[in-house]
Amino acid sequence: MQEQSRAVRLDAFGGPEVLDVRAVSAPQAGPGQVRVRVSAAGLNPMDWIMTADADTAARFGLSLPAGFGTDYAGVVDQVGAGVTGFAPGDRVFGGALSRAVADFVVIEPAGVIAANEAHHTPDGVDDRTAATLTIAGRTASAALAVVAPGPDDTVLIGGAAGGVGVFAVQLARIAGARVIGTGSASSADFLRDLGAEPVVYGDGLADRVRTIAPGGVTAAIDLHGTETVHVARDLGVPDGRICTVAAQVEGVSAANGANAAPGALEELARLVAAGRLRVPVGASFPIGQIRRAAELQAGRHVHGKVVIDL
């Protein structure tokens, strides 16, 4: 009898309503592969964007039936022939493209395919936190590399209370920069706790930034759209020190996790283990509440990360 396990599956592309938890045959590790017993899976906007429609899914190589979620953390429980560096019982985290919300994922740790990876989880990093690092952490690291903040900088970060923002704010602060973070009025205390000076987005943003930073802004990262880009330009920030993540603006560099430097993810994990970087989990859900979790994530109003507990 084949080993059974749970996995989130969708038979049609769409919103959270197409997500179901199914009983499936547990995958087995083949040569060059490891199987991970997943304990937590972190959600990202990319997860529901990829599975929203057939054309977008095809660009990511997805076809039906499909899984859901990419960031995971857990424990290796099978090791295939030819694998080195991993053993049963090792705690690991990484990416499993659109299949992480499941009891098991099979990974090729020596492969070169993005989001098909395993990294050793350092002592001092819990699985919930490790399950939030891959996409958002790499994206923030790539964006910070574009603007290269330092102690003499004041950085404006748009959408600072979201999943990527929690990393971007803290990494900029670790680099010594002053950080001004845009968000809703309700996110002000959350942003202060991260180390940012909060400012409400929307009409009049440039004037509000001038009030709290009369000395000017020297760099900007827009994590949500283009508002922060235009405000930064109004404030005299050169295009070379502006970065977008969720939009394309002519003359401005765009960053995503694929652009992150080698070793960026391991460095993030080391910062967490050292107590220098923390990842607020805004909400967690059991796998049976995947639709509710995806709705919350897609609403873009949660402060911090959304995690599925398995």
N, C-alpha and C positions, 0 to 999 in steps of 0.2 A: 504494500500500500504506500502510495506517495505521501511524503510529508506535506501537511497542509499549513498554510499561513494566511495572514491578512495583507491586503494591499488595496490602495485606492486606485480605482480604475474609472475610465470614462469611455463610453461607446459612441459619443458624439461630442464635437467641440462646442463650447459655450461657457456659461458662467458657473457659479458654484452649484447650481441645481443639477448639473450633469455628473457630479462627483459621487461615487458610491464606494463603500467598503465591501470588498469581495473576498471570499475564500478562494485561494489559488494554490496551485502546487508550488511548494517552496523551491526557489532556484538553487542549483547546485554549482559549486565552484569547479571549473574545469582547469586545464593546464594554464598557468600564468595568471590565474585569478584567485581572489580571496572572497569569501562570503562573510558579510557583516550582519550580525544581529543588531538591528537598529533599535536604539532606545529613545531617540529624539530626532525630529525633523523640523528644520526652520523654514518658514514660508517667506517668500519674496514676491514683489510685484511681477517679476519675470515669470513666475509659475503660472499665474492666471493669464498673463498676456500671451504666453506661448500657446495655451490651449483654448484661447477665446474663439478662434476661427481656423478653418482648414488652411488658408493661405499662409497665415503666420506660423502655424504648426509646421508646415512643410519647409519653411525657411530654417527651422531648427532640426529638421530631419525626423519629425514626429509623424506617426500615422496611427490610425485606430486599430484595435483598442490601445489606449495610451495610459500611462501612469501619471502621477502628479507629485510635484515637489522635487527639489534638487539638493538642498543642504541636509546632511545627516551626521549623526554621531552614534557610535555603538561599540561593539566588541567583535573582533574577528572570531568566527567559530569554525570555519573551514579554510584550508589552504591547499590550492591546487599544485600539481607538479611544476617544478621550475621556479616557484616563487621564493624569493629571498627577502629578508628584512622584516617579515611578518610571521607571526605564530598565533595559534589559537589562544585566546585570552588577552591579546593586545587590544588596548583601547585606541580607537581610530576615529577620525572625522574627515569630511571632504564633500565631494559632489557626485551625485548620481543623477544625470539629467532626466528630469521629469519621471522619476521612479522612486524617490526617496521616502515617500510616505507609505511604508510597507514594513512588515516584520523583518524582511531580509533584502539586502541588495548584494549583487555580485559585481565586483570591481576588478579592473585590470590595473594594478598599481604601477606597472612598468610601462603602461601605454602612453600615448601622446594625445589622446582624445580629451578635449576639455570636459570637465564635469563627469569624469569617470576616474576617480582618484581616491586614494586613501593616504592620510597623514597620521603619524602617531600623536595621540592626545597627551600633552604634557601633564604631569602631576600638578594639581592645583587648578585645573580647568575642568569643571563639571560638564556632563554630556549636553545639558540644555544649552549652555553657553557655546560649547564647541559646535553645536548644530546651527549656530547663527553666523558663523564666521565666513564661510566660503564665498558666497556671492557678494553680500553687502560689504564685508571687510576688504575683499580684493578690489571692489569698485571704488571704495573710499581711498584705498591706498593708491590706485591709479590716478584718481583725481588730484590727490595731494601732490603726486609726483609732477603733475603738469604745472601747478602754481608754485610749488617749492617754497612753502612758508617758512619763515624764520623769526627770530626774536624781534626784528624791526618791523614786522608786518602786522597789519590789521586786516583780517580775512572776513569777508561777508559770505556766509553760507546760507543759501536758500533751501527751505525744506529741511531744516536742521534737526527736527524732532523725529524724523522717520528712521527707517531701518538702516539706511546708508549714513544718514546724518549723525547718528550716535557715534559711529566710527570716525567720520570726517572731523567732527568737532574735537573729539579727544586727541586724534592724531595731530591736528593743527596745534592744539594746546601743548602736547608733548614736544612739538617742534619749537615751542617758545612763543608762538604767535598769540596775539589778542584775537578773539573770535566773537563776531556778532552773528547771531543765528536768527533767521526768520521763521515764524511759525504763527499759529493761532494764539489768541490771548490766553487760552486755557493751557498752552504749552510752556508758558513763561517760567514757572518754577522748575519744570522738567529740564529746560534748557540751562537754567542757572546751575542746576545740580550737575550737569555735564561739564560746566566750565565756560559756557557761552553767555554773552549778554543778549537777552532776547529783544526782538523787535517784531511788531506785528506786520505781516505781509499785506499787500493790497495798496490801493490808492494812497499816495503820499509817502510811500516807503523811502524814497530818496531823502526827503526832508527829515524823516524820523532818524535815518542813519546819520545825516549831517549833525543832528542835535546831540547824539550820543558819541559821535566820533568826529569832532570838529577838526581834528588833525588829518582826516581823510582815511580812505580805504585803499589798500595797496594790492589786494588780490580778492578774487571771488570764485565761488563754486556754486553752480545752480543745479540742485539735485532733483528739481521737480519739473520745471518748464523753461521759460525764458525771462520771467520778470526780473530775476536777480541779475541776469546778463545785462539787460537794458539799464537797470539802476546803476550797476557797476560802471557802465560806460558813461552814464550821466555824472557819476562821481569822479570821472577821470582815470579809471583803471584801464590800463592798456589791454588790448585783446590777448596779448601773450600771457597775461596773468589772470585770465578768466577761463573757466572750464565748465562744460555742461556734461550732464549724465543722461538725462531723459529727453533731450531735444538737440536739434542741429541748428547752429547759427553760423552763418558765413563769417569766416575770419576768426572763429573761436574753436579751440580744440575740444573734442568730445572724448570722454574716457569711459571705459567699461572694465569689468573684471578681467577680460582677456588681455588687457593692456598692462596689468599689474606686473611688476618686476618679479623674476624668479625668487622664491623664498619669502615673498610678501606674506603669504598665509602663515607660514611657520613663525615669522616675526610677530604677527598679530597674536598668535597663540602664546608666544613667550611673554608678550606684554601683559596678557591676561593673567598668566601664571605668576608674574611678578607683582601683580596688583596695581599696575600702572594703567590698565585699560579694563573697563567693565562694560558689560553688555546688558542694559535693562531689558528684561522680558516683559513686554506690555501685557501679554495674555498667553495662556497655554490651554490646550484642549486635548482630550483623549481622541484617538483616531476616529471613533464613532461620531464625533462632532465636526468632521472635516468641512462640511458645508458651512457651518457657522463660523469656523476659523477662517475659511477662504473669503467669506463675506466681509468679515472684519478687516482682513488684510487688504482686500480690494477697495475698501472704503477710504484707505489712506489717512485715517484719523487716529490710529493707534500710536501711542508714544512708545517707541522701542520696537522690539521684535515679537513676532507671533510664532509659537512653537507647538508642535504636535508631540504629545507624549505617547510612546508605544510600550 
